[in-house]
């Protein structure tokens, strides 16, 4: 199950937070809050419908 837009990625973050997969997905250096802040900035800047592929 993967996200294709920034909004979908933000919604999936809540699911990730309650799972046991945080280290595998984020690595040891990132935190859920750090990723949440980055996604919120992206949502404010680019919008929820922005394709993730266009941000890479």
Backbone as XML, in Angstrom:
<?xml version="1.0"?>
<chain id="A" units="angstrom">
  <residue number="1" name="UNK">
    <atom name="N" x="0.860" y="-1.173" z="0.000"/>
    <atom name="CA" x="0.000" y="0.000" z="0.000"/>
    <atom name="C" x="0.901" y="1.230" z="0.000"/>
  </residue>
  <residue number="2" name="UNK">
    <atom name="N" x="0.864" y="1.971" z="-1.088"/>
    <atom name="CA" x="1.727" y="3.130" z="-1.191"/>
    <atom name="C" x="0.953" y="4.387" z="-1.532"/>
  </residue>
  <residue number="3" name="UNK">
    <atom name="N" x="1.508" y="5.489" z="-1.174"/>
    <atom name="CA" x="0.893" y="6.785" z="-1.457"/>
    <atom name="C" x="1.386" y="7.296" z="-2.800"/>
  </residue>
  <residue number="4" name="UNK">
    <atom name="N" x="0.503" y="7.992" z="-3.505"/>
    <atom name="CA" x="0.903" y="8.602" z="-4.766"/>
    <atom name="C" x="0.901" y="10.120" z="-4.680"/>
  </residue>
  <residue number="5" name="UNK">
    <atom name="N" x="0.209" y="10.667" z="-3.691"/>
    <atom name="CA" x="0.178" y="12.124" z="-3.525"/>
    <atom name="C" x="0.661" y="12.497" z="-2.128"/>
  </residue>
  <residue number="6" name="UNK">
    <atom name="N" x="0.985" y="13.741" z="-1.964"/>
    <atom name="CA" x="1.449" y="14.251" z="-0.675"/>
    <atom name="C" x="0.387" y="14.074" z="0.405"/>
  </residue>
  <residue number="7" name="UNK">
    <atom name="N" x="-0.861" y="14.313" z="0.059"/>
    <atom name="CA" x="-1.959" y="14.144" z="1.009"/>
    <atom name="C" x="-2.104" y="12.707" z="1.472"/>
  </residue>
  <residue number="8" name="UNK">
    <atom name="N" x="-1.977" y="11.767" z="0.539"/>
    <atom name="CA" x="-2.042" y="10.353" z="0.896"/>
    <atom name="C" x="-0.892" y="9.967" z="1.816"/>
  </residue>
  <residue number="9" name="UNK">
    <atom name="N" x="0.295" y="10.476" z="1.541"/>
    <atom name="CA" x="1.460" y="10.183" z="2.379"/>
    <atom name="C" x="1.236" y="10.696" z="3.800"/>
  </residue>
  <residue number="10" name="UNK">
    <atom name="N" x="0.658" y="11.877" z="3.916"/>
    <atom name="CA" x="0.387" y="12.438" z="5.239"/>
    <atom name="C" x="-0.627" y="11.573" z="5.982"/>
  </residue>
  <residue number="11" name="UNK">
    <atom name="N" x="-1.669" y="11.130" z="5.285"/>
    <atom name="CA" x="-2.672" y="10.271" z="5.912"/>
    <atom name="C" x="-2.075" y="8.942" z="6.361"/>
  </residue>
  <residue number="12" name="UNK">
    <atom name="N" x="-1.144" y="8.414" z="5.582"/>
    <atom name="CA" x="-0.525" y="7.139" z="5.925"/>
    <atom name="C" x="0.431" y="7.257" z="7.114"/>
  </residue>
  <residue number="13" name="UNK">
    <atom name="N" x="0.872" y="8.447" z="7.413"/>
    <atom name="CA" x="1.801" y="8.641" z="8.521"/>
    <atom name="C" x="1.182" y="8.194" z="9.840"/>
  </residue>
  <residue number="14" name="UNK">
    <atom name="N" x="-0.106" y="8.429" z="10.028"/>
    <atom name="CA" x="-0.779" y="7.976" z="11.245"/>
    <atom name="C" x="-0.753" y="6.456" z="11.358"/>
  </residue>
  <residue number="15" name="UNK">
    <atom name="N" x="-0.946" y="5.761" z="10.239"/>
    <atom name="CA" x="-0.882" y="4.303" z="10.244"/>
    <atom name="C" x="0.523" y="3.832" z="10.572"/>
  </residue>
  <residue number="16" name="UNK">
    <atom name="N" x="1.512" y="4.498" z="10.023"/>
    <atom name="CA" x="2.900" y="4.136" z="10.289"/>
    <atom name="C" x="3.242" y="4.335" z="11.756"/>
  </residue>
  <residue number="17" name="UNK">
    <atom name="N" x="2.725" y="5.395" z="12.333"/>
    <atom name="CA" x="3.054" y="5.729" z="13.714"/>
    <atom name="C" x="2.638" y="4.632" z="14.689"/>
  </residue>
  <residue number="18" name="UNK">
    <atom name="N" x="1.539" y="3.948" z="14.409"/>
    <atom name="CA" x="1.077" y="2.906" z="15.330"/>
    <atom name="C" x="1.609" y="1.523" z="14.964"/>
  </residue>
  <residue number="19" name="UNK">
    <atom name="N" x="2.343" y="1.443" z="13.854"/>
    <atom name="CA" x="2.904" y="0.160" z="13.448"/>
    <atom name="C" x="4.276" y="-0.036" z="14.081"/>
  </residue>
  <residue number="20" name="UNK">
    <atom name="N" x="4.821" y="-1.195" z="13.848"/>
    <atom name="CA" x="6.166" y="-1.505" z="14.345"/>
    <atom name="C" x="7.233" y="-1.242" z="13.292"/>
  </residue>
  <residue number="21" name="UNK">
    <atom name="N" x="6.858" y="-0.614" z="12.181"/>
    <atom name="CA" x="7.760" y="-0.462" z="11.043"/>
    <atom name="C" x="8.512" y="0.865" z="11.013"/>
  </residue>
  <residue number="22" name="UNK">
    <atom name="N" x="8.433" y="1.658" z="12.042"/>
    <atom name="CA" x="9.032" y="2.993" z="12.014"/>
    <atom name="C" x="10.528" y="2.943" z="11.696"/>
  </residue>
  <residue number="23" name="UNK">
    <atom name="N" x="11.342" y="2.122" z="12.362"/>
    <atom name="CA" x="12.779" y="2.122" z="12.028"/>
    <atom name="C" x="13.053" y="1.684" z="10.591"/>
  </residue>
  <residue number="24" name="UNK">
    <atom name="N" x="12.290" y="0.710" z="10.066"/>
    <atom name="CA" x="12.517" y="0.232" z="8.719"/>
    <atom name="C" x="12.157" y="1.291" z="7.684"/>
  </residue>
  <residue number="25" name="UNK">
    <atom name="N" x="11.130" y="2.076" z="7.954"/>
    <atom name="CA" x="10.664" y="3.064" z="6.988"/>
    <atom name="C" x="11.428" y="4.376" z="7.112"/>
  </residue>
  <residue number="26" name="UNK">
    <atom name="N" x="11.631" y="4.842" z="8.314"/>
    <atom name="CA" x="12.253" y="6.148" z="8.525"/>
    <atom name="C" x="13.750" y="6.073" z="8.754"/>
  </residue>
  <residue number="27" name="UNK">
    <atom name="N" x="14.263" y="4.922" z="9.088"/>
    <atom name="CA" x="15.659" y="4.803" z="9.463"/>
    <atom name="C" x="15.827" y="5.189" z="10.917"/>
  </residue>
  <residue number="28" name="UNK">
    <atom name="N" x="17.001" y="5.089" z="11.409"/>
    <atom name="CA" x="17.246" y="5.355" z="12.821"/>
    <atom name="C" x="17.339" y="6.837" z="13.148"/>
  </residue>
  <residue number="29" name="UNK">
    <atom name="N" x="17.549" y="7.695" z="12.141"/>
    <atom name="CA" x="17.778" y="9.111" z="12.399"/>
    <atom name="C" x="16.519" y="9.962" z="12.400"/>
  </residue>
  <residue number="30" name="UNK">
    <atom name="N" x="15.450" y="9.498" z="11.757"/>
    <atom name="CA" x="14.240" y="10.303" z="11.649"/>
    <atom name="C" x="13.224" y="9.919" z="12.712"/>
  </residue>
  <residue number="31" name="UNK">
    <atom name="N" x="12.339" y="10.854" z="12.990"/>
    <atom name="CA" x="11.244" y="10.612" z="13.909"/>
    <atom name="C" x="9.940" y="10.898" z="13.182"/>
  </residue>
  <residue number="32" name="UNK">
    <atom name="N" x="8.855" y="10.365" z="13.718"/>
    <atom name="CA" x="7.539" y="10.626" z="13.138"/>
    <atom name="C" x="7.278" y="12.126" z="13.119"/>
  </residue>
  <residue number="33" name="UNK">
    <atom name="N" x="7.612" y="12.820" z="14.184"/>
    <atom name="CA" x="7.351" y="14.264" z="14.245"/>
    <atom name="C" x="8.144" y="15.024" z="13.193"/>
  </residue>
  <residue number="34" name="UNK">
    <atom name="N" x="9.371" y="14.626" z="12.958"/>
    <atom name="CA" x="10.176" y="15.272" z="11.936"/>
    <atom name="C" x="9.582" y="15.087" z="10.553"/>
  </residue>
  <residue number="35" name="UNK">
    <atom name="N" x="9.133" y="13.875" z="10.273"/>
    <atom name="CA" x="8.509" y="13.600" z="8.983"/>
    <atom name="C" x="7.184" y="14.343" z="8.880"/>
  </residue>
  <residue number="36" name="UNK">
    <atom name="N" x="6.424" y="14.371" z="9.965"/>
    <atom name="CA" x="5.143" y="15.077" z="9.976"/>
    <atom name="C" x="5.344" y="16.562" z="9.646"/>
  </residue>
  <residue number="37" name="UNK">
    <atom name="N" x="6.367" y="17.177" z="10.242"/>
    <atom name="CA" x="6.656" y="18.590" z="9.970"/>
    <atom name="C" x="6.999" y="18.816" z="8.501"/>
  </residue>
  <residue number="38" name="UNK">
    <atom name="N" x="7.800" y="17.912" z="7.924"/>
    <atom name="CA" x="8.169" y="18.042" z="6.515"/>
    <atom name="C" x="6.946" y="17.896" z="5.616"/>
  </residue>
  <residue number="39" name="UNK">
    <atom name="N" x="6.091" y="16.928" z="5.925"/>
    <atom name="CA" x="4.889" y="16.731" z="5.115"/>
    <atom name="C" x="3.936" y="17.918" z="5.249"/>
  </residue>
  <residue number="40" name="UNK">
    <atom name="N" x="3.796" y="18.449" z="6.456"/>
    <atom name="CA" x="2.922" y="19.613" z="6.650"/>
    <atom name="C" x="3.438" y="20.813" z="5.858"/>
  </residue>
  <residue number="41" name="UNK">
    <atom name="N" x="4.745" y="21.001" z="5.828"/>
    <atom name="CA" x="5.321" y="22.080" z="5.032"/>
    <atom name="C" x="5.004" y="21.872" z="3.546"/>
  </residue>
  <residue number="42" name="UNK">
    <atom name="N" x="5.157" y="20.641" z="3.096"/>
    <atom name="CA" x="4.846" y="20.329" z="1.706"/>
    <atom name="C" x="3.380" y="20.547" z="1.379"/>
  </residue>
  <residue number="43" name="UNK">
    <atom name="N" x="2.504" y="20.173" z="2.312"/>
    <atom name="CA" x="1.076" y="20.383" z="2.088"/>
    <atom name="C" x="0.750" y="21.862" z="1.972"/>
  </residue>
  <residue number="44" name="UNK">
    <atom name="N" x="1.367" y="22.669" z="2.822"/>
    <atom name="CA" x="1.133" y="24.114" z="2.776"/>
    <atom name="C" x="1.711" y="24.737" z="1.517"/>
  </residue>
  <residue number="45" name="UNK">
    <atom name="N" x="2.852" y="24.236" z="1.084"/>
    <atom name="CA" x="3.569" y="24.812" z="-0.050"/>
    <atom name="C" x="3.030" y="24.323" z="-1.392"/>
  </residue>
  <residue number="46" name="UNK">
    <atom name="N" x="2.909" y="23.011" z="-1.526"/>
    <atom name="CA" x="2.577" y="22.433" z="-2.830"/>
    <atom name="C" x="1.129" y="21.965" z="-2.936"/>
  </residue>
  <residue number="47" name="UNK">
    <atom name="N" x="0.522" y="21.592" z="-1.821"/>
    <atom name="CA" x="-0.855" y="21.115" z="-1.845"/>
    <atom name="C" x="-0.948" y="19.610" z="-1.749"/>
  </residue>
  <residue number="48" name="UNK">
    <atom name="N" x="-2.093" y="19.147" z="-1.289"/>
    <atom name="CA" x="-2.309" y="17.723" z="-1.020"/>
    <atom name="C" x="-2.322" y="16.861" z="-2.279"/>
  </residue>
  <residue number="49" name="UNK">
    <atom name="N" x="-2.701" y="17.427" z="-3.410"/>
    <atom name="CA" x="-2.809" y="16.642" z="-4.642"/>
    <atom name="C" x="-1.517" y="16.566" z="-5.442"/>
  </residue>
  <residue number="50" name="UNK">
    <atom name="N" x="-0.440" y="17.069" z="-4.904"/>
    <atom name="CA" x="0.851" y="17.045" z="-5.589"/>
    <atom name="C" x="1.375" y="15.603" z="-5.648"/>
  </residue>
  <residue number="51" name="UNK">
    <atom name="N" x="1.670" y="15.110" z="-6.846"/>
    <atom name="CA" x="2.238" y="13.751" z="-6.962"/>
    <atom name="C" x="3.605" y="13.672" z="-6.272"/>
  </residue>
  <residue number="52" name="UNK">
    <atom name="N" x="3.811" y="12.600" z="-5.532"/>
    <atom name="CA" x="5.087" y="12.438" z="-4.833"/>
    <atom name="C" x="6.256" y="12.382" z="-5.805"/>
  </residue>
  <residue number="53" name="UNK">
    <atom name="N" x="6.058" y="11.783" z="-6.962"/>
    <atom name="CA" x="7.133" y="11.693" z="-7.950"/>
    <atom name="C" x="7.636" y="13.032" z="-8.420"/>
  </residue>
  <residue number="54" name="UNK">
    <atom name="N" x="6.805" y="14.048" z="-8.361"/>
    <atom name="CA" x="7.236" y="15.367" z="-8.802"/>
    <atom name="C" x="8.059" y="16.091" z="-7.736"/>
  </residue>
  <residue number="55" name="UNK">
    <atom name="N" x="8.074" y="15.556" z="-6.545"/>
    <atom name="CA" x="8.816" y="16.182" z="-5.452"/>
    <atom name="C" x="10.213" y="15.619" z="-5.277"/>
  </residue>
  <residue number="56" name="UNK">
    <atom name="N" x="10.486" y="14.513" z="-5.925"/>
    <atom name="CA" x="11.785" y="13.863" z="-5.742"/>
    <atom name="C" x="12.833" y="14.415" z="-6.630"/>
  </residue>
</chain>
